[in-house]
Amino acid sequence: MPEQRLTHLDPLGNARMVDVSPKDVTARRAVAQGRVYMTPETTALVAERAVSKGDVLAVARVAGIQAAKRTSDLLPLCHQVVIGSVLINFEIGDAHIDIETEVNTVDRTGVEMEALTACSVAALTIYDMCKSADKSMTIGEIVLAEKTGGKSGPYRRSEAMGARDGQE
């Protein structure tokens, strides 16, 4: 296995922002997935749009989109990218809500961090909106599921959501 070095460190080990200016502008895409565990009663409230704060998934979708656009403000070494689109989908299970975010761009660097940030903030928003009904919620399994574009080529996570811990 070839040795990989951390690109955000200079030869002395100091943090640096990688110079992406010589890179080619290409189409890039990233998909992230996450899950919020909650009681079946809480998922029912979300599905029925009966949470007192409002439509949980609509607010979480907008929050995730905003987060993707502000990722470089949150992560100090993350480049600003021109985001072409952000898609956020939810699937309500018996005792969880799955989140999938997709971010697309045509730029010199990828949008993995934007997809992961969108997923994280959507999950946090679900938690915030449902916490009065269920304080036992858990946010977990936020992963990069797929990416395309760039020098490193395509990546697809081999395990399905929940496969690591046997949860469905």
NUSE-639642 format. One line per field, with one value per atom (N, C-alpha, C, CB): residue number from 1; x, y, z. Coordinates in nm, 3 decimals, padded with zeros to 5 digits. Each point is the difference from the previous one (the first is absolute). Glycine has a CB too. Layout:
BEGIN
resi (NUM_...) $
u (X_...) $
v (Y_...) $
w (Z_...) $
This chain:
BEGIN
resi (1_1_1_1_2_2_2_2_3_3_3_3_4_4_4_4_5_5_5_5_6_6_6_6_7_7_7_7_8_8_8_8_9_9_9_9_10_10_10_10_11_11_11_11_12_12_12_12_13_13_13_13_14_14_14_14_15_15_15_15_16_16_16_16_17_17_17_17_18_18_18_18_19_19_19_19_20_20_20_20_21_21_21_21_22_22_22_22_23_23_23_23_24_24_24_24_25_25_25_25_26_26_26_26_27_27_27_27_28_28_28_28_29_29_29_29_30_30_30_30_31_31_31_31_32_32_32_32_33_33_33_33_34_34_34_34_35_35_35_35_36_36_36_36_37_37_37_37_38_38_38_38_39_39_39_39_40_40_40_40_41_41_41_41_42_42_42_42_43_43_43_43_44_44_44_44_45_45_45_45_46_46_46_46_47_47_47_47_48_48_48_48_49_49_49_49_50_50_50_50_51_51_51_51_52_52_52_52_53_53_53_53_54_54_54_54_55_55_55_55_56_56_56_56_57_57_57_57_58_58_58_58_59_59_59_59_60_60_60_60_61_61_61_61_62_62_62_62_63_63_63_63_64_64_64_64_65_65_65_65_66_66_66_66_67_67_67_67_68_68_68_68_69_69_69_69_70_70_70_70_71_71_71_71_72_72_72_72_73_73_73_73_74_74_74_74_75_75_75_75_76_76_76_76_77_77_77_77_78_78_78_78_79_79_79_79_80_80_80_80_81_81_81_81_82_82_82_82_83_83_83_83_84_84_84_84_85_85_85_85_86_86_86_86_87_87_87_87_88_88_88_88_89_89_89_89_90_90_90_90_91_91_91_91_92_92_92_92_93_93_93_93_94_94_94_94_95_95_95_95_96_96_96_96_97_97_97_97_98_98_98_98_99_99_99_99_100_100_100_100_101_101_101_101_102_102_102_102_103_103_103_103_104_104_104_104_105_105_105_105_106_106_106_106_107_107_107_107_108_108_108_108_109_109_109_109_110_110_110_110_111_111_111_111_112_112_112_112_113_113_113_113_114_114_114_114_115_115_115_115_116_116_116_116_117_117_117_117_118_118_118_118_119_119_119_119_120_120_120_120_121_121_121_121_122_122_122_122_123_123_123_123_124_124_124_124_125_125_125_125_126_126_126_126_127_127_127_127_128_128_128_128_129_129_129_129_130_130_130_130_131_131_131_131_132_132_132_132_133_133_133_133_134_134_134_134_135_135_135_135_136_136_136_136_137_137_137_137_138_138_138_138_139_139_139_139_140_140_140_140_141_141_141_141_142_142_142_142_143_143_143_143_144_144_144_144_145_145_145_145_146_146_146_146_147_147_147_147_148_148_148_148_149_149_149_149_150_150_150_150_151_151_151_151_152_152_152_152_153_153_153_153_154_154_154_154_155_155_155_155_156_156_156_156_157_157_157_157_158_158_158_158_159_159_159_159_160_160_160_160_161_161_161_161_162_162_162_162_163_163_163_163_164_164_164_164_165_165_165_165_166_166_166_166_167_167_167_167_168_168_168_168) $
u (00.085_-00.085_00.089_-00.185_00.163_00.086_-00.021_-00.005_00.113_-00.009_-00.078_00.219_-00.317_-00.077_00.039_-00.192_00.206_00.033_-00.120_00.246_-00.251_-00.107_00.030_-00.047_-00.041_00.027_-00.021_-00.067_00.002_-00.025_00.109_-00.244_00.359_00.115_00.118_-00.083_00.155_00.120_00.115_-00.080_00.197_00.112_00.038_00.082_-00.116_00.032_-00.115_00.148_-00.256_-00.113_-00.102_00.152_-00.140_-00.095_-00.119_00.186_-00.301_-00.122_00.015_-00.138_00.085_00.001_-00.121_00.252_-00.291_-00.107_00.065_-00.152_00.110_00.058_-00.027_-00.031_00.129_-00.014_-00.069_00.206_-00.331_-00.073_00.000_-00.144_00.209_-00.004_00.055_00.021_00.080_00.045_-00.092_00.231_-00.327_-00.088_-00.097_00.019_-00.062_-00.100_-00.138_00.139_-00.218_-00.140_-00.075_00.014_-00.078_-00.077_-00.131_00.213_-00.305_-00.126_00.031_-00.137_00.083_00.024_-00.132_00.238_-00.250_-00.123_00.036_-00.133_00.059_00.020_-00.136_00.227_-00.237_-00.122_00.039_-00.111_00.039_00.020_-00.130_00.178_-00.163_-00.116_00.015_-00.033_-00.079_-00.001_-00.131_00.154_-00.160_-00.120_-00.023_00.035_-00.160_-00.040_-00.092_00.020_00.025_-00.081_-00.093_00.183_-00.305_-00.101_-00.105_00.040_-00.130_-00.105_-00.100_00.027_-00.096_-00.103_-00.109_00.044_-00.070_-00.099_00.046_-00.073_00.202_00.054_00.000_00.142_-00.104_-00.005_-00.143_00.201_-00.297_-00.140_-00.040_-00.052_00.098_-00.028_00.060_-00.005_00.128_00.065_-00.077_00.224_-00.260_-00.071_-00.137_00.118_-00.182_-00.133_00.008_-00.088_00.210_00.023_-00.070_00.019_-00.007_-00.068_00.096_-00.175_00.301_00.096_-00.035_00.184_-00.184_-00.048_00.079_-00.072_00.198_00.082_-00.028_00.174_-00.245_-00.032_00.045_00.019_-00.010_00.036_00.150_-00.189_00.223_00.139_00.086_-00.080_00.034_00.083_00.016_-00.076_-00.026_00.012_00.105_-00.241_00.237_00.098_00.140_-00.179_00.190_00.130_00.059_-00.072_-00.012_00.048_00.060_-00.176_00.106_00.050_00.128_-00.236_00.239_00.119_00.120_-00.145_00.125_00.107_00.052_-00.098_00.008_00.041_00.082_-00.207_00.160_00.076_00.138_-00.216_00.221_00.128_00.099_-00.122_00.075_00.089_00.062_-00.139_00.059_00.049_00.097_-00.213_00.212_00.085_00.115_-00.199_00.224_00.100_00.136_-00.125_00.169_00.134_00.008_00.031_-00.144_00.000_00.019_-00.151_00.118_00.006_00.132_-00.247_00.300_00.120_00.116_-00.136_00.234_00.102_00.083_00.007_00.016_00.085_-00.080_00.181_-00.311_-00.089_-00.011_-00.130_00.144_-00.011_-00.146_00.208_-00.226_-00.131_-00.021_00.008_-00.122_-00.032_-00.134_00.129_-00.145_-00.127_-00.090_00.107_-00.208_-00.088_-00.106_00.040_-00.049_-00.100_-00.136_00.182_-00.183_-00.126_00.024_-00.097_-00.006_-00.003_-00.136_00.160_-00.156_-00.123_00.003_-00.018_-00.093_-00.007_-00.128_00.134_-00.119_-00.116_00.000_00.002_-00.121_-00.019_-00.082_00.014_00.013_-00.083_-00.029_00.101_-00.230_-00.040_-00.016_-00.117_00.193_-00.012_-00.083_00.223_-00.230_-00.078_00.057_-00.062_00.194_00.063_00.121_-00.079_00.075_00.108_-00.044_00.170_-00.093_-00.017_00.136_-00.187_00.190_00.120_00.005_00.000_00.120_00.024_00.100_-00.047_00.019_00.097_00.012_-00.054_00.178_00.025_00.088_-00.021_-00.005_00.082_00.035_-00.111_00.240_00.046_00.077_00.012_-00.041_00.065_00.066_-00.169_00.280_00.071_00.078_00.016_00.031_00.103_00.108_-00.162_00.270_00.101_00.133_-00.180_00.277_00.134_00.017_00.084_-00.181_00.008_-00.138_00.190_-00.191_-00.124_-00.093_00.125_-00.240_-00.105_-00.037_-00.087_00.184_-00.026_-00.036_00.159_-00.083_-00.026_-00.135_00.247_-00.287_-00.130_-00.113_00.099_-00.086_-00.103_-00.006_00.034_00.083_00.003_-00.054_00.197_-00.165_-00.051_-00.150_00.218_-00.268_-00.145_-00.071_00.039_00.016_-00.059_00.002_00.073_00.039_00.015_-00.099_00.241_-00.252_-00.088_-00.147_00.176_-00.208_-00.138_-00.032_00.014_00.079_-00.021_-00.015_00.132_-00.048_-00.011_-00.133_00.249_-00.297_-00.128_-00.115_00.093_-00.088_-00.101_00.002_00.021_00.098_00.014_-00.060_00.209_-00.172_-00.048_-00.152_00.213_-00.271_-00.145_-00.078_00.040_00.024_-00.070_00.039_-00.011_00.104_00.053_-00.105_00.218_-00.321_-00.103_-00.082_-00.011_00.006_-00.075_00.088_-00.153_00.285_00.087_00.144_-00.149_00.185_00.136_00.100_-00.099_00.054_00.089_00.053_-00.125_00.097_00.044_00.152_-00.201_00.248_00.143_00.025_00.025_00.079_00.042_00.120_-00.087_00.086_00.114_00.014_-00.021_00.128_00.025_00.001_-00.105_00.168_00.015_00.125_-00.115_00.095_00.109_-00.003_-00.007_00.125_00.008_-00.039_00.183_-00.292_-00.048_00.056_-00.207_00.233_00.044_00.060_-00.177_00.272_00.053_00.047_00.068_-00.079_00.051_00.074_-00.189_00.278_00.075_00.132_-00.213_00.303_00.129_00.104_-00.120_00.242_00.116_-00.010_00.135_-00.192_-00.006_-00.106_00.080_-00.165_-00.100_-00.120_00.181_-00.267_-00.125_00.024_-00.122_00.032_00.000_-00.144_00.210_-00.231_-00.133_00.020_-00.097_00.032_00.009_-00.063_-00.009_00.075_-00.046_-00.110_00.225_-00.235_-00.101_-00.123_00.181_-00.296_-00.126_-00.022_-00.097_00.011_-00.033_-00.048_-00.059_00.114_-00.041_00.071_-00.214_00.290_00.063_00.110_-00.052_00.113_00.110_-00.045_00.115_-00.236_-00.043_-00.120_00.087_-00.122_-00.110_-00.137_00.152_-00.161_-00.128_-00.063_00.082_-00.208_-00.072_-00.103_00.037) $
v (-00.118_00.118_00.124_-00.124_00.217_00.117_00.091_-00.013_00.080_00.091_00.124_-00.085_00.122_00.121_00.104_-00.131_00.255_00.105_00.092_-00.012_00.078_00.094_00.129_-00.101_00.137_00.113_00.135_-00.145_00.148_00.127_00.035_-00.039_-00.028_00.032_00.036_-00.155_00.259_00.036_-00.091_00.241_-00.231_-00.089_00.008_00.026_00.083_00.014_-00.047_00.192_-00.238_-00.048_00.106_-00.168_00.286_00.108_-00.011_00.148_-00.107_-00.002_00.097_-00.061_00.020_00.087_-00.032_00.016_00.081_-00.022_-00.045_00.174_-00.286_-00.056_00.093_-00.235_00.252_00.082_-00.082_00.135_-00.102_-00.074_00.074_-00.098_00.214_00.079_-00.073_00.199_-00.289_-00.069_-00.115_00.062_-00.099_-00.113_00.038_-00.084_-00.017_00.020_00.017_-00.134_00.217_00.015_-00.118_00.256_-00.335_-00.115_-00.010_-00.121_00.044_-00.027_-00.091_00.025_00.009_-00.076_-00.016_00.086_-00.200_-00.033_-00.078_-00.004_00.027_-00.077_-00.029_00.105_-00.225_-00.043_-00.041_-00.077_00.128_-00.038_-00.058_00.180_-00.266_-00.060_00.008_-00.155_00.164_00.002_-00.055_00.195_-00.211_-00.057_00.065_-00.219_00.246_00.047_-00.107_00.248_-00.308_-00.101_00.070_-00.173_00.123_00.057_-00.105_00.233_-00.202_-00.096_-00.009_00.051_-00.163_-00.011_00.108_-00.246_00.287_00.106_00.132_-00.111_00.136_00.123_-00.006_00.032_-00.147_-00.010_00.018_-00.154_00.104_00.017_00.148_-00.228_00.301_00.145_00.071_-00.010_-00.025_00.062_-00.034_-00.013_-00.113_-00.043_00.069_-00.220_00.243_00.064_00.151_-00.198_00.251_00.145_00.057_00.015_-00.088_00.037_00.049_-00.167_00.192_00.055_00.147_-00.164_00.207_00.135_00.112_-00.091_00.069_00.105_00.013_-00.042_-00.053_00.010_-00.121_00.244_-00.227_-00.108_-00.028_00.065_-00.168_-00.031_-00.019_-00.107_00.029_-00.032_00.118_-00.235_00.318_00.120_00.095_-00.022_00.041_00.089_-00.061_00.089_-00.220_-00.067_00.007_-00.154_00.145_00.010_00.138_-00.166_00.271_00.136_00.023_00.082_-00.131_00.015_-00.070_00.013_-00.131_-00.073_00.072_-00.210_00.268_00.076_00.122_-00.078_00.149_00.116_-00.042_00.113_-00.225_-00.047_-00.034_-00.089_00.025_-00.033_00.127_-00.202_00.308_00.125_00.072_00.019_-00.051_00.070_-00.087_00.134_-00.247_-00.095_00.064_-00.182_00.261_00.060_00.101_-00.034_00.084_00.088_-00.079_00.160_-00.287_-00.084_-00.077_-00.021_-00.023_-00.082_00.083_-00.210_00.239_00.100_-00.029_00.044_-00.168_-00.028_-00.044_-00.063_00.077_-00.040_00.117_-00.158_00.128_00.102_00.040_-00.089_00.212_00.043_-00.061_00.218_-00.276_-00.054_00.058_-00.214_00.220_00.043_-00.124_00.189_-00.189_-00.116_00.011_-00.022_-00.083_-00.003_-00.045_-00.046_-00.052_-00.047_-00.075_-00.016_00.017_-00.077_-00.069_00.159_-00.290_-00.079_-00.071_-00.032_00.035_-00.066_-00.081_00.183_-00.312_-00.090_-00.069_-00.035_00.001_-00.068_-00.125_00.218_-00.317_-00.121_-00.030_-00.092_00.085_-00.024_-00.151_00.225_-00.279_-00.139_-00.011_-00.052_-00.067_-00.020_00.080_-00.227_00.227_00.066_00.083_-00.187_00.240_00.085_00.078_-00.161_00.263_00.073_-00.003_00.152_-00.203_00.001_00.130_-00.253_00.304_00.125_-00.031_00.146_-00.096_-00.008_00.136_-00.243_00.291_00.129_-00.020_00.118_-00.040_-00.003_00.144_-00.216_00.239_00.133_-00.013_00.076_00.015_00.001_00.135_-00.165_00.161_00.121_-00.025_00.072_00.034_-00.005_00.093_-00.050_-00.009_00.081_-00.075_00.109_-00.055_-00.057_-00.095_00.205_-00.210_-00.088_-00.059_00.137_-00.246_-00.075_00.061_-00.199_00.138_00.049_-00.104_00.142_-00.227_-00.099_00.068_-00.158_00.261_00.067_00.071_00.029_00.023_00.066_-00.101_00.172_-00.290_-00.103_-00.050_-00.068_00.047_-00.046_00.106_-00.143_00.269_00.109_00.013_00.120_-00.128_00.007_-00.113_00.105_-00.225_-00.114_00.020_-00.149_00.196_00.022_00.104_-00.061_00.172_00.108_-00.040_00.169_-00.244_-00.051_-00.090_00.012_-00.098_-00.088_00.081_-00.180_00.279_00.087_00.074_00.026_00.015_00.070_-00.093_00.150_-00.273_-00.099_-00.015_-00.122_00.108_-00.013_00.122_-00.139_00.258_00.122_00.009_00.113_-00.147_00.014_-00.107_00.102_-00.216_-00.111_-00.017_-00.111_00.188_-00.024_00.013_00.082_-00.002_00.011_-00.128_00.247_-00.324_-00.126_-00.120_00.097_-00.086_-00.117_00.044_-00.133_00.132_00.040_-00.113_00.163_-00.283_-00.115_-00.019_-00.107_00.199_-00.014_-00.009_00.127_-00.196_-00.015_00.030_-00.174_00.252_00.030_-00.087_00.240_-00.307_-00.084_-00.036_-00.088_00.013_-00.058_00.102_-00.205_00.319_00.098_-00.039_00.187_-00.220_-00.054_00.061_-00.214_00.214_00.029_-00.128_00.179_-00.176_-00.119_-00.013_00.015_00.101_-00.004_00.135_-00.170_00.166_00.123_-00.029_00.087_00.013_-00.011_00.129_-00.156_00.146_00.115_00.014_00.112_-00.040_00.026_-00.104_00.114_-00.085_-00.084_-00.139_00.207_-00.216_-00.131_-00.092_00.111_-00.059_-00.082_-00.031_-00.096_00.007_-00.028_-00.083_00.011_00.005_-00.077_-00.035_00.114_-00.237_-00.044_-00.085_00.006_00.032_-00.076_-00.137_00.213_-00.316_-00.136_-00.050_-00.044_00.098_-00.051_00.091_-00.104_00.041_00.074_00.061_-00.153_00.251_00.066_-00.104_00.212_-00.209_-00.091_-00.132_00.108_-00.139_-00.131_-00.019_00.001_00.108_-00.012_-00.048_00.180_-00.142_-00.035_-00.094_00.219_-00.271_-00.096_00.064_-00.166_00.298_00.068_00.015_00.124_-00.131_00.020_00.108_-00.236) $
w (00.000_00.000_00.000_00.122_-00.216_-00.007_00.122_-00.251_00.291_00.113_-00.041_00.093_-00.011_-00.026_00.103_-00.100_00.054_00.095_00.015_-00.061_00.174_00.025_-00.076_00.228_-00.319_-00.090_00.067_-00.188_00.302_00.067_00.101_-00.032_00.019_00.085_-00.088_00.183_-00.144_-00.074_00.045_-00.025_-00.036_00.038_00.148_-00.231_00.298_00.143_00.091_-00.060_-00.002_00.079_00.036_00.088_-00.146_00.027_-00.093_00.076_-00.027_-00.081_-00.116_00.201_-00.317_-00.117_-00.085_00.003_-00.081_-00.096_-00.130_00.109_-00.162_-00.121_-00.118_00.089_-00.175_-00.120_-00.108_00.058_-00.089_-00.103_-00.133_00.178_-00.185_-00.123_-00.123_00.143_-00.131_-00.122_-00.044_00.066_00.017_-00.034_-00.112_00.237_-00.310_-00.104_00.062_-00.162_00.098_00.039_-00.060_00.011_00.075_-00.047_00.078_-00.062_00.007_00.070_00.119_-00.214_00.327_00.123_00.074_00.016_00.051_00.070_00.125_-00.216_00.325_00.122_00.063_00.037_00.019_00.069_00.141_-00.217_00.314_00.140_00.054_00.033_00.066_00.064_00.151_-00.196_00.264_00.145_00.052_00.001_00.129_00.061_00.136_-00.123_00.153_00.132_00.058_-00.064_00.175_00.070_00.097_-00.022_00.031_00.090_00.029_-00.090_00.180_00.032_-00.116_00.247_-00.258_-00.103_00.013_-00.007_00.128_00.021_-00.064_00.215_-00.206_-00.059_-00.152_00.204_-00.260_-00.147_-00.049_00.001_00.075_-00.038_00.000_00.094_00.008_00.005_-00.121_00.252_-00.288_-00.115_-00.128_00.115_-00.132_-00.121_-00.013_00.014_00.100_00.001_00.001_00.119_-00.120_00.010_00.122_-00.249_00.361_00.123_00.108_-00.055_00.021_00.096_00.021_-00.072_00.198_00.033_-00.069_00.217_-00.250_-00.064_-00.149_00.170_-00.230_-00.142_-00.079_00.022_-00.154_-00.091_00.012_-00.159_00.234_00.034_-00.125_00.211_-00.305_-00.116_-00.095_00.020_-00.031_-00.084_00.058_-00.071_00.201_00.064_-00.007_00.154_-00.130_-00.006_-00.140_00.184_-00.286_-00.139_-00.026_-00.074_00.114_-00.021_00.081_-00.043_00.166_00.084_-00.063_00.204_-00.259_-00.066_-00.123_00.085_-00.161_-00.119_00.041_-00.123_00.224_00.049_00.050_00.062_00.009_00.055_-00.112_00.200_-00.305_-00.112_-00.057_-00.054_00.044_-00.056_00.093_-00.125_00.253_00.098_00.052_00.065_-00.126_00.050_00.018_-00.111_00.015_00.011_00.113_-00.244_00.293_00.117_00.129_-00.123_00.121_00.119_00.011_-00.010_-00.103_-00.002_-00.052_-00.035_00.119_-00.033_-00.124_00.237_-00.275_-00.115_-00.123_00.158_-00.151_-00.109_-00.100_00.153_-00.281_-00.104_-00.022_-00.109_00.066_-00.047_-00.138_00.135_-00.157_-00.131_-00.045_00.047_-00.178_-00.056_-00.004_-00.138_00.218_00.008_-00.108_00.249_-00.330_-00.106_00.050_-00.161_00.251_00.055_00.131_-00.231_00.314_00.124_00.005_00.123_-00.114_00.012_00.135_-00.253_00.324_00.129_00.005_00.113_-00.084_00.010_00.135_-00.249_00.293_00.128_-00.020_00.121_-00.039_00.003_00.146_-00.216_00.248_00.137_00.021_00.013_00.083_00.039_00.126_-00.104_00.160_00.123_00.116_-00.080_00.095_00.114_-00.043_00.147_-00.268_-00.048_-00.123_00.092_-00.123_-00.125_-00.070_00.093_-00.215_-00.082_-00.079_-00.016_00.003_-00.073_-00.111_00.206_-00.325_-00.109_-00.064_-00.042_00.032_-00.062_-00.123_00.223_-00.325_-00.122_-00.036_-00.082_00.059_-00.038_-00.131_00.243_-00.336_-00.131_-00.025_-00.086_00.014_-00.038_-00.129_00.242_-00.302_-00.103_00.053_-00.199_00.251_00.069_00.004_00.139_-00.067_00.010_00.119_-00.108_00.194_00.117_00.027_00.098_-00.025_00.020_00.104_-00.064_00.076_00.089_00.107_-00.188_00.224_00.104_00.133_-00.114_00.149_00.129_-00.001_00.032_-00.145_-00.011_00.019_-00.154_00.094_00.015_00.144_-00.239_00.301_00.139_00.096_-00.056_00.030_00.084_-00.014_-00.021_-00.101_-00.022_00.075_-00.225_00.219_00.068_00.152_-00.190_00.241_00.145_00.050_-00.017_-00.053_00.044_-00.016_-00.062_-00.042_-00.013_00.119_-00.253_00.292_00.116_00.128_-00.113_00.132_00.119_00.003_00.001_-00.116_-00.008_00.038_-00.179_00.131_00.041_00.151_-00.221_00.277_00.145_00.070_-00.030_-00.014_00.062_-00.003_-00.066_-00.047_-00.013_00.076_-00.221_00.248_00.066_00.147_-00.220_00.270_00.135_00.109_-00.080_00.060_00.104_00.010_-00.039_-00.068_00.001_00.035_-00.170_00.146_00.015_00.029_-00.156_00.281_00.037_-00.015_00.157_-00.191_-00.013_-00.142_00.185_-00.275_-00.139_-00.008_-00.076_-00.026_-00.026_-00.147_00.184_-00.209_-00.137_-00.029_00.009_-00.124_-00.029_-00.146_00.225_-00.250_-00.132_-00.112_00.083_-00.059_-00.107_-00.078_00.135_-00.262_-00.082_-00.140_00.132_-00.194_-00.143_-00.072_00.028_-00.102_-00.069_-00.140_00.134_-00.196_-00.140_-00.038_-00.056_-00.036_-00.058_-00.141_00.226_-00.311_-00.136_-00.034_-00.069_-00.029_-00.046_00.073_-00.057_-00.005_00.062_-00.032_00.179_-00.136_-00.029_00.061_-00.012_00.133_00.067_-00.059_00.207_-00.292_-00.067_00.086_-00.130_00.081_00.072_00.126_-00.218_00.312_00.125_00.031_00.087_-00.047_00.046_00.124_-00.236_00.344_00.125_-00.023_00.141_-00.096_-00.030_00.093_-00.088_00.207_00.092_00.002_00.139_-00.132_00.002_00.138_-00.176_00.182_00.125_00.101_-00.123_00.242_00.106_00.001_-00.012_-00.093_-00.010_00.104_-00.243_00.288_00.096_00.137_-00.124_00.161_00.134_00.001_00.077_-00.191_-00.007_00.011_00.095_-00.094_00.013_-00.139_00.208_-00.213_-00.124_00.016_-00.062) $
